[in-house]
Amino acid sequence: MDSNLERLMSIFESMNKDGINTSSKLKWGFFFNDKNRGKLLRVFEELKGAGYELDQLRRVEGENEWQLEVSKFDILTPEKLHKRNIAFNELAEYCSVALYDGWDVEKV
């Protein structure tokens, strides 16, 4: 995933305008994709000690691949999310996973 700090700063600004207090704890979801389910489980093994929860591991509909979704309740700034995106790209490479596919966020 291409991580762009300026774009994240704009997204955070929009989130705050839309009533999402980015200074509060939110549920952050992160997605990894690969054809090999076992590789995705290895990603989760790397993350679970850091407080990440396994939300789902599912086969992508119409595709020959799996998607891992992990989440964590956290307070992130655009800079912290940017660093996390870079780290998750590196984690995907370390675990030989095809793709770190990005993030989403929910109010708690």
C-alpha positions in Angstrom: 0.0 0.0 0.0 1.3 3.4 -0.9 1.4 5.5 2.3 1.1 9.3 1.7 1.3 11.5 4.8 -0.3 14.6 3.1 -3.3 12.5 2.0 -3.6 11.1 5.6 -3.6 14.6 7.0 -6.4 15.6 4.6 -8.4 12.4 5.6 -8.0 13.2 9.3 -9.2 16.7 8.7 -12.3 15.4 6.9 -12.9 12.9 9.7 -12.9 15.6 12.3 -15.3 17.7 10.2 -17.6 14.7 9.9 -17.7 14.3 13.7 -15.1 11.7 14.3 -12.9 12.8 17.1 -9.5 11.6 16.0 -8.0 12.6 19.3 -10.1 9.8 21.0 -9.6 6.1 21.0 -11.0 4.6 17.8 -11.2 1.1 16.3 -8.5 0.9 13.6 -8.8 -2.0 11.2 -5.9 -3.2 9.0 -6.1 -5.6 6.0 -3.6 -8.1 4.4 -4.3 -10.2 1.4 -2.6 -13.4 0.1 -3.5 -16.7 -1.7 -1.9 -18.6 1.2 -4.0 -18.6 4.4 -1.0 -19.7 6.5 1.0 -16.7 5.6 -1.8 -14.4 6.8 -1.9 -16.3 10.1 1.8 -15.7 10.5 1.1 -11.9 10.1 -1.4 -12.2 12.9 1.0 -14.1 15.1 3.5 -11.2 14.7 0.8 -8.7 15.7 -1.2 -10.3 18.5 1.4 -9.6 21.1 1.1 -5.9 20.3 -2.6 -5.8 21.2 -4.2 -6.6 17.8 -7.3 -8.7 17.6 -8.2 -11.0 14.7 -11.4 -9.6 13.3 -11.7 -12.0 10.4 -9.8 -14.3 8.1 -12.0 -14.9 5.0 -11.8 -16.0 1.4 -12.2 -13.0 -0.9 -15.4 -13.5 -2.9 -14.7 -14.3 -6.5 -11.0 -14.4 -6.0 -8.4 -17.1 -5.2 -7.1 -15.3 -2.2 -7.7 -14.7 1.5 -8.0 -11.5 3.5 -6.9 -11.0 7.1 -8.5 -8.2 9.1 -6.9 -7.2 12.4 -7.9 -4.4 14.6 -6.7 -2.4 17.6 -8.3 0.3 19.7 -5.9 3.2 19.6 -5.4 7.0 19.3 -3.5 7.7 16.0 -2.3 10.9 14.4 -1.7 11.1 10.7 2.0 10.8 11.4 1.5 7.6 13.5 -0.8 6.0 11.0 1.7 6.9 8.2 4.5 5.1 10.2 2.2 2.1 10.9 1.4 1.8 7.2 5.1 1.8 6.4 5.7 -0.8 9.1 2.8 -3.0 7.8 4.2 -2.9 4.3 7.4 -4.1 5.8 5.6 -6.8 7.8 3.8 -8.0 4.7 7.2 -8.3 2.9 8.8 -10.0 5.9 6.0 -12.6 6.0 6.0 -13.0 2.2 2.4 -11.8 2.0 1.2 -10.4 -1.3 -0.4 -7.2 -0.1 -0.9 -4.9 2.9 -4.2 -3.5 1.6 -4.7 -0.6 3.9 -6.9 0.5 6.9 -10.3 1.6 8.0 -11.6 3.2 11.2 -14.7 3.1 13.3 -16.0 5.1 16.2 -15.9 3.2 19.5 
